[in-house]
Structures are given as structure tokens and as C-alpha cells.
């Protein structure tokens, strides 16, 4: 019923609305209605599709067999509606790796046109977020370019509260006190909205990058959960709706190394929108120029294209590829 795909170490299950209804989950007819009523069905869907079968959870693995669940499509021609369900039952506004995986699933179902299509992610935080996707080949690898549009910057773009302004490389960024209290190196952060909210903490040294293993351990895991997750799981500070966290360091020209702690999921091997936010934040503080930027994460390297006009970042594109897992 559920097929699992891997995109740079990020694993999502893909299931149709009809399959969930056939399994006894009372899913509304439209993606918009599903989003507005998600508390009635999302935990059931995660348990059905993402929980490990009894006795089959590998040692030292995450608590779920995937990083989330993609429900769709809700129609057989574009635009395609989809729901992105985090393993805590919340809905994401956008996921670069998730939409790459969904595009691959659509391709295998013979639904994605050669010229590409519009994907609409429905969630319970506002209007659906649209992403244009187009099949492509980069360095001999077949995948998809995702047009993520124009990013927004600063506390207002993500609804951050009670943060101070500080200087980095002659540019204004934010001082997020809850992060700075955890590590004195985590004092300069750039908020970015790229369909969903991100807080990119910019570092001067690779040694300040937290490893995924460290972020899974106590007490850091609980501390980051309080910052990243919305209430009641988290504290909703500085962002009441929660925030995706990244840490980034400039490795070389046009190349950034990053780590990710996702709202609703925790530490992940990679994240497409996080990589895009990291590249955007690096551009904002003068670490990279417009053009192609490589963002290196534990799960792989994401090529990002930044388009600039008259000193303003106007468009971000992400290339992704996904494989069906056996």
C-alpha cells in the first residue's frame, strides 16, 4: 500500500488517498478538507504507514521507518494536490525532498507531463503552497528542478518574536537567545521563509556544527525540540508556529556544509528546503554569489540555483532525485 522512496537520505512513504480510505481511515474527499481536519486522521495514517512492523525496528534507528508521509495525488491531471505529513502528525507547508519524491512517484504512475506540472501542498497553517516541478538531467542524473520562488528574510518573514539584531560580515542578522544559550558559537542566525520557515545559524568553524548523533541525544534533543516545535510539543519560541533549524559553515567558494533539525521530525540526513534556505542565507551575508551553490549535508549534496536581479534574490531552484526503495 505504501511505497518508500529515498532522496539524499531523506525517506518518505507515498500513499494514495484511496488506499488510506480502503484501510479504514476516514479521509475527506479533497486535500483542502483533509488539511483542515488533519487532527482526525493524521496520527492514524502515520501509525499505519510509517511505524515499524512489530519486531522489525533495527537497532539505533529512528522511531519511524520514514521521515514523513506523502498523501496524493488527489487527481489524475495537473495541478496535483498533496499532503506532507510529519511523523508527529503535523502538516508541512513544503518539503524539497518530499516533493522530489512525489514527482518521482507521479512519473512512475505515468501522470507527470514531460513539461512538468504544478504541485500544491495543502496544510493547516494558511493557503496551499505551490511549487512548479520540471523533469531534468544534471551531470547525467535524472531528476527534477523545483522552483521554490522568492525567499523572504528576517524575523517578520517567519513570525519570530523577541529576537535582537546583530552584525555578521557587515550584514544584519538575528541573535536567537535560546540557541545562543545552548552554544556560544550559535549567536548569528538568518531567518528565511521559502514556503516554510527556517532559522539558519551561521558558523565560523566546522567544529561548531552539531552532528545528527549528538542532536538525537539528551539533553540537546529536548532543547532543540523546544525551539523548533510549535506548542504543545515545543515552546513556540521564538516562532509560535515552530521553525526548521539549520547550521551552516562556508567550506569554499559556492560550497556550504550544513546540518538540519526539522520541525516535526528532528535531525535529518538532508532536507531540500533547508538546503535552499542555507544557500539563501549564505547569499544574504555575502558568503556566496548568485548562481549554483552546493549545500553539503550528511545525506548528500544539493545543487541550488540562486537568481539575482538588481541586488535582490528573486528565485531559488532546487535539483533533486529520488529512488524507489526495495
Phi and psi in degrees as GROMACS dihedral restraints (atoms count N, CA, C in turn):
[ dihedral_restraints ]
;  ai    aj    ak    al  type     phi  dphi    fc
    3     4     5     6     1  -103.2    20    10
    4     5     6     7     1   129.0    20    10
    6     7     8     9     1  -105.4    20    10
    7     8     9    10     1   139.6    20    10
    9    10    11    12     1  -109.9    20    10
   10    11    12    13     1   135.5    20    10
   12    13    14    15     1  -125.2    20    10
   13    14    15    16     1   151.9    20    10
   15    16    17    18     1  -116.3    20    10
   16    17    18    19     1   127.5    20    10
   18    19    20    21     1  -129.4    20    10
   19    20    21    22     1   100.8    20    10
   21    22    23    24     1    54.5    20    10
   22    23    24    25     1    43.2    20    10
   24    25    26    27     1    83.2    20    10
   25    26    27    28     1    -6.5    20    10
   27    28    29    30     1   -92.0    20    10
   28    29    30    31     1   121.9    20    10
   30    31    32    33     1  -111.7    20    10
   31    32    33    34     1   128.9    20    10
   33    34    35    36     1  -127.5    20    10
   34    35    36    37     1   144.1    20    10
   36    37    38    39     1   -88.1    20    10
   37    38    39    40     1   145.7    20    10
   39    40    41    42     1  -121.7    20    10
   40    41    42    43     1   127.1    20    10
   42    43    44    45     1  -142.4    20    10
   43    44    45    46     1   146.7    20    10
   45    46    47    48     1   -84.0    20    10
   46    47    48    49     1   153.6    20    10
   48    49    50    51     1   -58.3    20    10
   49    50    51    52     1   -37.8    20    10
   51    52    53    54     1   -64.3    20    10
   52    53    54    55     1   -37.8    20    10
   54    55    56    57     1   -66.3    20    10
   55    56    57    58     1   -39.2    20    10
   57    58    59    60     1   -66.1    20    10
   58    59    60    61     1   -41.9    20    10
   60    61    62    63     1   -63.6    20    10
   61    62    63    64     1   -39.4    20    10
   63    64    65    66     1   -65.2    20    10
   64    65    66    67     1   -23.4    20    10
   66    67    68    69     1   -88.5    20    10
   67    68    69    70     1     2.7    20    10
   69    70    71    72     1    99.2    20    10
   70    71    72    73     1     7.0    20    10
   72    73    74    75     1   -90.8    20    10
   73    74    75    76     1   125.7    20    10
   75    76    77    78     1   -80.7    20    10
   76    77    78    79     1    80.6    20    10
   78    79    80    81     1   -91.5    20    10
   79    80    81    82     1   128.5    20    10
   81    82    83    84     1   -59.3    20    10
   82    83    84    85     1   165.5    20    10
   84    85    86    87     1   -70.5    20    10
   85    86    87    88     1   -38.5    20    10
   87    88    89    90     1  -106.4    20    10
   88    89    90    91     1   155.7    20    10
   90    91    92    93     1   -64.7    20    10
   91    92    93    94     1   -36.8    20    10
   93    94    95    96     1   -63.0    20    10
   94    95    96    97     1   -43.4    20    10
   96    97    98    99     1   -66.6    20    10
   97    98    99   100     1   -37.6    20    10
   99   100   101   102     1   -59.5    20    10
  100   101   102   103     1   -43.1    20    10
  102   103   104   105     1   -63.6    20    10
  103   104   105   106     1   -44.1    20    10
  105   106   107   108     1   -69.2    20    10
  106   107   108   109     1   -23.9    20    10
  108   109   110   111     1  -111.7    20    10
  109   110   111   112     1    24.9    20    10
  111   112   113   114     1   -61.0    20    10
  112   113   114   115     1   -28.3    20    10
  114   115   116   117     1   -66.5    20    10
  115   116   117   118     1   -17.2    20    10
  117   118   119   120     1   -84.2    20    10
  118   119   120   121     1   -15.4    20    10
  120   121   122   123     1  -139.1    20    10
  121   122   123   124     1   -20.3    20    10
  123   124   125   126     1   -64.6    20    10
  124   125   126   127     1   -42.3    20    10
  126   127   128   129     1   -65.5    20    10
  127   128   129   130     1   -35.1    20    10
  129   130   131   132     1   -65.5    20    10
  130   131   132   133     1   -41.3    20    10
  132   133   134   135     1   -66.4    20    10
  133   134   135   136     1   -42.3    20    10
  135   136   137   138     1   -62.2    20    10
  136   137   138   139     1   -45.0    20    10
  138   139   140   141     1   -61.6    20    10
  139   140   141   142     1   -40.8    20    10
  141   142   143   144     1   -69.4    20    10
  142   143   144   145     1   -43.0    20    10
  144   145   146   147     1  -100.9    20    10
  145   146   147   148     1   -26.7    20    10
  147   148   149   150     1  -112.3    20    10
  148   149   150   151     1   -18.1    20    10
  150   151   152   153     1   -68.5    20    10
  151   152   153   154     1   148.1    20    10
  153   154   155   156     1   -68.4    20    10
  154   155   156   157     1   140.4    20    10
  156   157   158   159     1   -59.6    20    10
  157   158   159   160     1   151.0    20    10
  159   160   161   162     1   -53.0    20    10
  160   161   162   163     1   124.0    20    10
  162   163   164   165     1    78.1    20    10
  163   164   165   166     1     5.4    20    10
  165   166   167   168     1  -110.9    20    10
  166   167   168   169     1     5.3    20    10
  168   169   170   171     1   -74.0    20    10
  169   170   171   172     1   120.9    20    10
  171   172   173   174     1   -66.3    20    10
  172   173   174   175     1   155.0    20    10
  174   175   176   177     1   -64.0    20    10
  175   176   177   178     1   141.8    20    10
  177   178   179   180     1    62.8    20    10
  178   179   180   181     1    20.4    20    10
  180   181   182   183     1   -90.2    20    10
  181   182   183   184     1   168.7    20    10
  183   184   185   186     1   -69.2    20    10
  184   185   186   187     1   164.1    20    10
  186   187   188   189     1   -70.2    20    10
  187   188   189   190     1   -17.1    20    10
  189   190   191   192     1  -124.0    20    10
  190   191   192   193     1   157.3    20    10
  192   193   194   195     1   -79.5    20    10
  193   194   195   196     1    -7.5    20    10
  195   196   197   198     1  -142.9    20    10
  196   197   198   199     1   167.0    20    10
  198   199   200   201     1   -85.3    20    10
  199   200   201   202     1    -5.1    20    10
  201   202   203   204     1   169.4    20    10
  202   203   204   205     1  -176.7    20    10
  204   205   206   207     1  -132.6    20    10
  205   206   207   208     1   132.4    20    10
  207   208   209   210     1  -106.3    20    10
  208   209   210   211     1   122.5    20    10
  210   211   212   213     1  -110.5    20    10
  211   212   213   214     1   118.7    20    10
  213   214   215   216     1   158.4    20    10
  214   215   216   217     1   178.3    20    10
  216   217   218   219     1   -81.0    20    10
  217   218   219   220     1   161.5    20    10
  219   220   221   222     1   -94.8    20    10
  220   221   222   223     1    -2.2    20    10
  222   223   224   225     1  -150.0    20    10
  223   224   225   226     1   167.0    20    10
  225   226   227   228     1  -103.0    20    10
  226   227   228   229     1     6.0    20    10
  228   229   230   231     1  -142.9    20    10
  229   230   231   232     1   154.4    20    10
  231   232   233   234     1   -70.4    20    10
  232   233   234   235     1   155.1    20    10
  234   235   236   237     1   -72.9    20    10
  235   236   237   238     1   150.6    20    10
  237   238   239   240     1  -102.6    20    10
  238   239   240   241     1   124.3    20    10
  240   241   242   243     1   -87.1    20    10
  241   242   243   244     1   143.8    20    10
  243   244   245   246     1  -150.0    20    10
  244   245   246   247     1   152.1    20    10
  246   247   248   249     1  -114.6    20    10
  247   248   249   250     1   134.7    20    10
  249   250   251   252     1  -110.6    20    10
  250   251   252   253     1   109.1    20    10
  252   253   254   255     1  -104.4    20    10
  253   254   255   256     1   120.0    20    10
  255   256   257   258     1   -71.8    20    10
  256   257   258   259     1   161.8    20    10
  258   259   260   261     1   -72.1    20    10
  259   260   261   262     1    -9.3    20    10
  261   262   263   264     1   -91.6    20    10
  262   263   264   265     1     6.8    20    10
  264   265   266   267     1    91.3    20    10
  265   266   267   268     1    -7.7    20    10
  267   268   269   270     1   -79.8    20    10
  268   269   270   271     1   165.3    20    10
  270   271   272   273     1  -107.8    20    10
  271   272   273   274     1   135.6    20    10
  273   274   275   276     1   -91.8    20    10
  274   275   276   277     1   147.9    20    10
  276   277   278   279     1   -77.5    20    10
  277   278   279   280     1   -29.4    20    10
  279   280   281   282     1  -164.3    20    10
  280   281   282   283     1   148.8    20    10
  282   283   284   285     1  -147.1    20    10
  283   284   285   286     1   118.5    20    10
  285   286   287   288     1   -63.0    20    10
  286   287   288   289     1   -48.8    20    10
  288   289   290   291     1   -66.9    20    10
  289   290   291   292     1   -38.0    20    10
  291   292   293   294     1   -61.2    20    10
  292   293   294   295     1   -44.0    20    10
  294   295   296   297     1   -73.1    20    10
  295   296   297   298     1   -29.7    20    10
  297   298   299   300     1   -62.4    20    10
  298   299   300   301     1   -45.8    20    10
  300   301   302   303     1   -62.8    20    10
  301   302   303   304     1   -43.4    20    10
  303   304   305   306     1   -62.9    20    10
  304   305   306   307     1   -38.4    20    10
  306   307   308   309     1   -63.9    20    10
  307   308   309   310     1   -39.4    20    10
  309   310   311   312     1   -65.3    20    10
  310   311   312   313     1   -41.3    20    10
  312   313   314   315     1   -63.8    20    10
  313   314   315   316     1   -41.5    20    10
  315   316   317   318     1   -62.0    20    10
  316   317   318   319     1   -39.9    20    10
  318   319   320   321     1   -62.5    20    10
  319   320   321   322     1   -44.8    20    10
  321   322   323   324     1   -67.8    20    10
  322   323   324   325     1   -24.7    20    10
  324   325   326   327     1   -85.5    20    10
  325   326   327   328     1    -1.2    20    10
  327   328   329   330     1    73.5    20    10
  328   329   330   331     1    23.5    20    10
  330   331   332   333     1  -102.4    20    10
  331   332   333   334     1   -25.7    20    10
  333   334   335   336     1   -83.0    20    10
  334   335   336   337     1   119.1    20    10
  336   337   338   339     1   -65.1    20    10
  337   338   339   340     1   156.1    20    10
  339   340   341   342     1   -60.4    20    10
  340   341   342   343     1   -31.9    20    10
  342   343   344   345     1   -81.9    20    10
  343   344   345   346     1    -1.0    20    10
  345   346   347   348     1    93.7    20    10
  346   347   348   349     1  -174.7    20    10
  348   349   350   351     1  -162.1    20    10
  349   350   351   352     1   171.5    20    10
  351   352   353   354     1   -99.4    20    10
  352   353   354   355     1   130.0    20    10
  354   355   356   357     1  -106.8    20    10
  355   356   357   358     1   135.9    20    10
  357   358   359   360     1  -120.6    20    10
  358   359   360   361     1   115.6    20    10
  360   361   362   363     1   -94.1    20    10
  361   362   363   364     1   119.5    20    10
  363   364   365   366     1   -96.8    20    10
  364   365   366   367     1   140.9    20    10
  366   367   368   369     1  -151.2    20    10
  367   368   369   370     1   179.2    20    10
  369   370   371   372     1  -107.1    20    10
  370   371   372   373     1    25.7    20    10
  372   373   374   375     1  -115.9    20    10
  373   374   375   376     1     5.9    20    10
  375   376   377   378     1   148.8    20    10
  376   377   378   379     1  -153.9    20    10
  378   379   380   381     1   -70.2    20    10
  379   380   381   382     1   155.5    20    10
  381   382   383   384     1   -59.6    20    10
  382   383   384   385     1   144.2    20    10
  384   385   386   387     1  -100.2    20    10
  385   386   387   388     1   124.4    20    10
  387   388   389   390     1   -98.9    20    10
  388   389   390   391     1   141.8    20    10
  390   391   392   393     1  -137.0    20    10
  391   392   393   394     1   127.0    20    10
  393   394   395   396     1   -86.9    20    10
  394   395   396   397     1   131.1    20    10
  396   397   398   399     1  -124.6    20    10
  397   398   399   400     1   141.5    20    10
  399   400   401   402     1  -140.4    20    10
  400   401   402   403     1   129.0    20    10
  402   403   404   405     1   -60.0    20    10
  403   404   405   406     1   143.6    20    10
  405   406   407   408     1  -157.4    20    10
  406   407   408   409     1   171.3    20    10
  408   409   410   411     1  -133.1    20    10
  409   410   411   412     1   126.2    20    10
  411   412   413   414     1  -125.5    20    10
  412   413   414   415     1   121.6    20    10
  414   415   416   417     1    53.0    20    10
  415   416   417   418     1    41.2    20    10
  417   418   419   420     1    79.2    20    10
  418   419   420   421     1     3.7    20    10
  420   421   422   423     1  -106.9    20    10
  421   422   423   424     1   125.9    20    10
  423   424   425   426     1   -82.5    20    10
  424   425   426   427     1   135.5    20    10
  426   427   428   429     1  -167.1    20    10
  427   428   429   430     1  -142.7    20    10
  429   430   431   432     1  -145.9    20    10
  430   431   432   433     1   139.6    20    10
  432   433   434   435     1   -92.4    20    10
  433   434   435   436     1   127.4    20    10
  435   436   437   438     1  -106.4    20    10
  436   437   438   439     1   123.2    20    10
  438   439   440   441     1   -88.3    20    10
  439   440   441   442     1   107.6    20    10
  441   442   443   444     1   -94.7    20    10
  442   443   444   445     1     2.0    20    10
  444   445   446   447     1    78.1    20    10
  445   446   447   448     1  -158.1    20    10
  447   448   449   450     1   -95.5    20    10
  448   449   450   451     1   127.2    20    10
  450   451   452   453     1   -77.8    20    10
  451   452   453   454     1   155.9    20    10
  453   454   455   456     1  -108.5    20    10
  454   455   456   457     1   150.9    20    10
  456   457   458   459     1  -124.7    20    10
  457   458   459   460     1   153.8    20    10
  459   460   461   462     1    95.7    20    10
  460   461   462   463     1   166.6    20    10
  462   463   464   465     1   -56.1    20    10
  463   464   465   466     1   -39.0    20    10
  465   466   467   468     1   -62.4    20    10
  466   467   468   469     1   -34.2    20    10
  468   469   470   471     1   -65.5    20    10
  469   470   471   472     1   -25.1    20    10
  471   472   473   474     1  -116.9    20    10
  472   473   474   475     1     4.1    20    10
  474   475   476   477     1    73.9    20    10
  475   476   477   478     1    27.3    20    10
  477   478   479   480     1   -73.5    20    10
  478   479   480   481     1   143.1    20    10
  480   481   482   483     1  -123.9    20    10
  481   482   483   484     1   147.6    20    10
  483   484   485   486     1    58.0    20    10
  484   485   486   487     1    47.5    20    10
  486   487   488   489     1  -117.6    20    10
  487   488   489   490     1   148.8    20    10
  489   490   491   492     1  -102.1    20    10
  490   491   492   493     1   157.4    20    10
  492   493   494   495     1   -92.0    20    10
  493   494   495   496     1   139.3    20    10
  495   496   497   498     1  -136.6    20    10
  496   497   498   499     1   169.6    20    10
  498   499   500   501     1  -105.8    20    10
  499   500   501   502     1   137.6    20    10
  501   502   503   504     1  -141.6    20    10
  502   503   504   505     1   118.9    20    10
  504   505   506   507     1    57.0    20    10
  505   506   507   508     1    33.5    20    10
  507   508   509   510     1    76.7    20    10
  508   509   510   511     1     9.9    20    10
  510   511   512   513     1  -118.0    20    10
  511   512   513   514     1   148.3    20    10
  513   514   515   516     1   -81.7    20    10
  514   515   516   517     1   125.0    20    10
  516   517   518   519     1  -129.4    20    10
  517   518   519   520     1  -169.1    20    10
  519   520   521   522     1  -116.4    20    10
  520   521   522   523     1   148.6    20    10
  522   523   524   525     1  -105.3    20    10
  523   524   525   526     1   110.8    20    10
  525   526   527   528     1   -98.9    20    10
  526   527   528   529     1   102.8    20    10
  528   529   530   531     1   -56.5    20    10
  529   530   531   532     1   -43.4    20    10
  531   532   533   534     1   -59.0    20    10
  532   533   534   535     1   -33.4    20    10
  534   535   536   537     1   -75.0    20    10
  535   536   537   538     1   -44.0    20    10
  537   538   539   540     1   -62.5    20    10
  538   539   540   541     1   -29.3    20    10
  540   541   542   543     1   -69.5    20    10
  541   542   543   544     1   -25.3    20    10
  543   544   545   546     1   -80.8    20    10
  544   545   546   547     1   -32.6    20    10
  546   547   548   549     1  -155.4    20    10
  547   548   549   550     1   124.8    20    10
  549   550   551   552     1   -63.6    20    10
  550   551   552   553     1   -14.6    20    10
  552   553   554   555     1   -81.6    20    10
  553   554   555   556     1   -12.5    20    10
  555   556   557   558     1   -96.1    20    10
  556   557   558   559     1    58.1    20    10
  558   559   560   561     1  -108.8    20    10
  559   560   561   562     1    -9.3    20    10
  561   562   563   564     1  -124.2    20    10
  562   563   564   565     1   112.6    20    10
  564   565   566   567     1  -128.1    20    10
  565   566   567   568     1   145.9    20    10
  567   568   569   570     1  -117.5    20    10
  568   569   570   571     1   119.1    20    10
  570   571   572   573     1   -79.6    20    10
  571   572   573   574     1   136.7    20    10
  573   574   575   576     1  -139.0    20    10
  574   575   576   577     1   131.6    20    10
  576   577   578   579     1  -109.4    20    10
  577   578   579   580     1   123.5    20    10
  579   580   581   582     1  -133.1    20    10
  580   581   582   583     1    58.8    20    10
  582   583   584   585     1    89.9    20    10
  583   584   585   586     1   -33.6    20    10
  585   586   587   588     1  -136.3    20    10
  586   587   588   589     1   164.5    20    10
  588   589   590   591     1   -90.4    20    10
  589   590   591   592     1   141.5    20    10
  591   592   593   594     1  -138.2    20    10
  592   593   594   595     1   149.3    20    10
  594   595   596   597     1  -126.2    20    10
  595   596   597   598     1   107.7    20    10
  597   598   599   600     1  -100.1    20    10
  598   599   600   601     1   114.1    20    10
  600   601   602   603     1   -91.3    20    10
  601   602   603   604     1   121.8    20    10
  603   604   605   606     1   -97.5    20    10
  604   605   606   607     1   125.0    20    10
  606   607   608   609     1  -114.9    20    10
  607   608   609   610     1   154.5    20    10
  609   610   611   612     1   -97.4    20    10
  610   611   612   613     1    -7.7    20    10
  612   613   614   615     1  -146.4    20    10
  613   614   615   616     1   137.5    20    10
  615   616   617   618     1   -61.5    20    10
  616   617   618   619     1   -27.0    20    10
  618   619   620   621     1   -65.9    20    10
  619   620   621   622     1   -17.1    20    10
  621   622   623   624     1   -86.1    20    10
  622   623   624   625     1    -5.6    20    10
  624   625   626   627     1   -71.1    20    10
  625   626   627   628     1   126.5    20    10
  627   628   629   630     1   -76.9    20    10
  628   629   630   631     1   139.2    20    10
  630   631   632   633     1   -80.7    20    10
  631   632   633   634     1   157.6    20    10
  633   634   635   636     1   -62.6    20    10
  634   635   636   637     1   -35.2    20    10
  636   637   638   639     1   -62.8    20    10
  637   638   639   640     1   -43.9    20    10
  639   640   641   642     1   -65.1    20    10
  640   641   642   643     1   -38.0    20    10
  642   643   644   645     1   -71.8    20    10
  643   644   645   646     1   -15.9    20    10
  645   646   647   648     1   -87.2    20    10
  646   647   648   649     1   -12.6    20    10
  648   649   650   651     1   -94.3    20    10
  649   650   651   652     1   155.7    20    10
  651   652   653   654     1   -79.7    20    10
  652   653   654   655     1   147.4    20    10
  654   655   656   657     1   -92.2    20    10
  655   656   657   658     1    -2.8    20    10
  657   658   659   660     1   -61.8    20    10
  658   659   660   661     1   -38.0    20    10
  660   661   662   663     1   -58.8    20    10
  661   662   663   664     1   -45.4    20    10
  663   664   665   666     1   -66.1    20    10
  664   665   666   667     1   -38.8    20    10
  666   667   668   669     1   -64.8    20    10
  667   668   669   670     1   -44.1    20    10
  669   670   671   672     1   -70.9    20    10
  670   671   672   673     1   -34.7    20    10
  672   673   674   675     1   -60.7    20    10
  673   674   675   676     1   -41.3    20    10
  675   676   677   678     1   -60.4    20    10
  676   677   678   679     1   -35.8    20    10
  678   679   680   681     1   -79.3    20    10
  679   680   681   682     1   -45.0    20    10
  681   682   683   684     1   -79.5    20    10
  682   683   684   685     1   -37.0    20    10
  684   685   686   687     1   -87.8    20    10
  685   686   687   688     1   147.1    20    10
  687   688   689   690     1   -73.6    20    10
  688   689   690   691     1   163.8    20    10
  690   691   692   693     1   -65.1    20    10
  691   692   693   694     1   147.7    20    10
  693   694   695   696     1   -92.6    20    10
  694   695   696   697     1    -8.9    20    10
  696   697   698   699     1   -67.4    20    10
  697   698   699   700     1   -44.1    20    10
  699   700   701   702     1  -106.4    20    10
  700   701   702   703     1  -170.2    20    10
  702   703   704   705     1   -96.5    20    10
  703   704   705   706     1   -11.7    20    10
  705   706   707   708     1    66.3    20    10
  706   707   708   709     1    30.1    20    10
  708   709   710   711     1  -129.6    20    10
  709   710   711   712     1   123.4    20    10
  711   712   713   714     1   -90.4    20    10
  712   713   714   715     1    -1.5    20    10
  714   715   716   717     1  -116.9    20    10
  715   716   717   718     1   113.3    20    10
  717   718   719   720     1   -56.1    20    10
  718   719   720   721     1   -32.1    20    10
  720   721   722   723     1   -87.0    20    10
  721   722   723   724     1     3.0    20    10
  723   724   725   726     1    87.7    20    10
  724   725   726   727     1   168.4    20    10
  726   727   728   729     1  -154.0    20    10
  727   728   729   730     1   138.8    20    10
  729   730   731   732     1   -80.5    20    10
  730   731   732   733     1   132.5    20    10
  732   733   734   735     1  -105.8    20    10
  733   734   735   736     1   137.2    20    10
  735   736   737   738     1  -135.8    20    10
  736   737   738   739     1   154.3    20    10
  738   739   740   741     1  -125.4    20    10
  739   740   741   742     1   137.3    20    10
  741   742   743   744     1  -140.5    20    10
  742   743   744   745     1   144.0    20    10
  744   745   746   747     1  -138.4    20    10
  745   746   747   748     1   141.6    20    10
  747   748   749   750     1   -78.4    20    10
  748   749   750   751     1   118.2    20    10
  750   751   752   753     1   -89.6    20    10
  751   752   753   754     1   -42.7    20    10
  753   754   755   756     1  -163.4    20    10
  754   755   756   757     1  -177.3    20    10
  756   757   758   759     1   -57.8    20    10
  757   758   759   760     1   123.9    20    10
  759   760   761   762     1    63.9    20    10
  760   761   762   763     1    22.9    20    10
  762   763   764   765     1  -138.6    20    10
  763   764   765   766     1   121.7    20    10
  765   766   767   768     1  -123.2    20    10
  766   767   768   769     1   137.5    20    10
  768   769   770   771     1  -102.3    20    10
  769   770   771   772     1   135.6    20    10
  771   772   773   774     1  -140.2    20    10
  772   773   774   775     1   158.1    20    10
  774   775   776   777     1  -128.3    20    10
  775   776   777   778     1   156.1    20    10
  777   778   779   780     1  -135.8    20    10
  778   779   780   781     1   135.3    20    10
  780   781   782   783     1  -127.5    20    10
  781   782   783   784     1   108.5    20    10
  783   784   785   786     1   -88.3    20    10
  784   785   786   787     1   140.0    20    10
  786   787   788   789     1   -61.8    20    10
  787   788   789   790     1   128.0    20    10
  789   790   791   792     1    85.4    20    10
  790   791   792   793     1    -2.0    20    10
  792   793   794   795     1  -141.1    20    10
  793   794   795   796     1   -42.1    20    10
  795   796   797   798     1   101.8    20    10
  796   797   798   799     1  -157.5    20    10
  798   799   800   801     1   -65.7    20    10
  799   800   801   802     1   135.2    20    10
  801   802   803   804     1  -131.8    20    10
  802   803   804   805     1   154.7    20    10
  804   805   806   807     1   -66.7    20    10
  805   806   807   808     1   -32.8    20    10
  807   808   809   810     1  -163.7    20    10
  808   809   810   811     1   165.0    20    10
  810   811   812   813     1  -156.0    20    10
  811   812   813   814     1   126.7    20    10
  813   814   815   816     1   -67.3    20    10
  814   815   816   817     1   -47.0    20    10
  816   817   818   819     1   -69.8    20    10
  817   818   819   820     1   -32.3    20    10
  819   820   821   822     1   -63.6    20    10
  820   821   822   823     1   -44.2    20    10
  822   823   824   825     1   -60.3    20    10
  823   824   825   826     1   -40.0    20    10
  825   826   827   828     1   -66.7    20    10
  826   827   828   829     1   -39.4    20    10
  828   829   830   831     1   -66.0    20    10
  829   830   831   832     1   -40.4    20    10
  831   832   833   834     1   -61.4    20    10
  832   833   834   835     1   -46.5    20    10
  834   835   836   837     1   -61.6    20    10
  835   836   837   838     1   -40.3    20    10
  837   838   839   840     1   -65.7    20    10
  838   839   840   841     1   -43.4    20    10
  840   841   842   843     1   -64.3    20    10
  841   842   843   844     1   -39.8    20    10
  843   844   845   846     1   -63.5    20    10
  844   845   846   847     1   -39.4    20    10
  846   847   848   849     1   -63.4    20    10
  847   848   849   850     1   -41.7    20    10
  849   850   851   852     1   -60.0    20    10
  850   851   852   853     1   -35.3    20    10
  852   853   854   855     1  -100.2    20    10
  853   854   855   856     1    10.1    20    10
  855   856   857   858     1    82.5    20    10
  856   857   858   859     1    15.4    20    10
  858   859   860   861     1   -76.6    20    10
  859   860   861   862     1   -31.9    20    10
  861   862   863   864     1  -133.6    20    10
  862   863   864   865     1   160.5    20    10
  864   865   866   867     1   -97.5    20    10
  865   866   867   868     1   167.7    20    10
  867   868   869   870     1   -62.2    20    10
  868   869   870   871     1   158.1    20    10
  870   871   872   873     1   115.6    20    10
  871   872   873   874     1  -155.7    20    10
  873   874   875   876     1   -80.9    20    10
  874   875   876   877     1   133.2    20    10
  876   877   878   879     1  -125.5    20    10
  877   878   879   880     1   135.4    20    10
  879   880   881   882     1  -100.0    20    10
  880   881   882   883     1   123.7    20    10
  882   883   884   885     1  -112.2    20    10
  883   884   885   886     1   116.2    20    10
  885   886   887   888     1   -97.5    20    10
  886   887   888   889     1   121.9    20    10
  888   889   890   891     1  -125.4    20    10
  889   890   891   892     1   164.3    20    10
  891   892   893   894     1   -54.6    20    10
  892   893   894   895     1   -31.9    20    10
  894   895   896   897     1   -84.0    20    10
  895   896   897   898     1    -8.3    20    10
  897   898   899   900     1   145.5    20    10
  898   899   900   901     1  -179.4    20    10
  900   901   902   903     1  -106.5    20    10
  901   902   903   904     1   129.9    20    10
  903   904   905   906     1  -103.8    20    10
  904   905   906   907     1   121.6    20    10
  906   907   908   909     1   -78.1    20    10
  907   908   909   910     1   127.5    20    10
  909   910   911   912     1  -120.3    20    10
  910   911   912   913     1   137.9    20    10
  912   913   914   915     1  -109.8    20    10
  913   914   915   916     1   122.2    20    10
  915   916   917   918     1  -106.3    20    10
  916   917   918   919     1   128.0    20    10
  918   919   920   921     1  -110.4    20    10
  919   920   921   922     1   127.0    20    10
  921   922   923   924     1  -118.8    20    10
  922   923   924   925     1   139.9    20    10
  924   925   926   927     1  -136.7    20    10
  925   926   927   928     1   122.8    20    10
  927   928   929   930     1    51.1    20    10
  928   929   930   931     1    46.5    20    10
  930   931   932   933     1    75.9    20    10
  931   932   933   934     1    11.2    20    10
  933   934   935   936     1  -122.5    20    10
  934   935   936   937     1   136.9    20    10
  936   937   938   939     1   -78.8    20    10
  937   938   939   940     1   115.4    20    10
  939   940   941   942     1  -108.0    20    10
  940   941   942   943     1   -17.9    20    10
  942   943   944   945     1  -158.0    20    10
  943   944   945   946     1   142.4    20    10
  945   946   947   948     1  -126.4    20    10
  946   947   948   949     1   130.2    20    10
  948   949   950   951     1  -122.3    20    10
  949   950   951   952     1   142.6    20    10
  951   952   953   954     1  -122.0    20    10
  952   953   954   955     1   131.4    20    10
  954   955   956   957     1   -99.7    20    10
  955   956   957   958     1   132.3    20    10
  957   958   959   960     1  -140.7    20    10
  958   959   960   961     1   156.9    20    10
  960   961   962   963     1  -140.8    20    10
  961   962   963   964     1   149.9    20    10
  963   964   965   966     1  -142.1    20    10
  964   965   966   967     1   151.9    20    10
  966   967   968   969     1  -129.7    20    10
  967   968   969   970     1   139.2    20    10
  969   970   971   972     1   -69.4    20    10
  970   971   972   973     1   131.5    20    10
  972   973   974   975     1   -87.6    20    10
  973   974   975   976     1   144.6    20    10
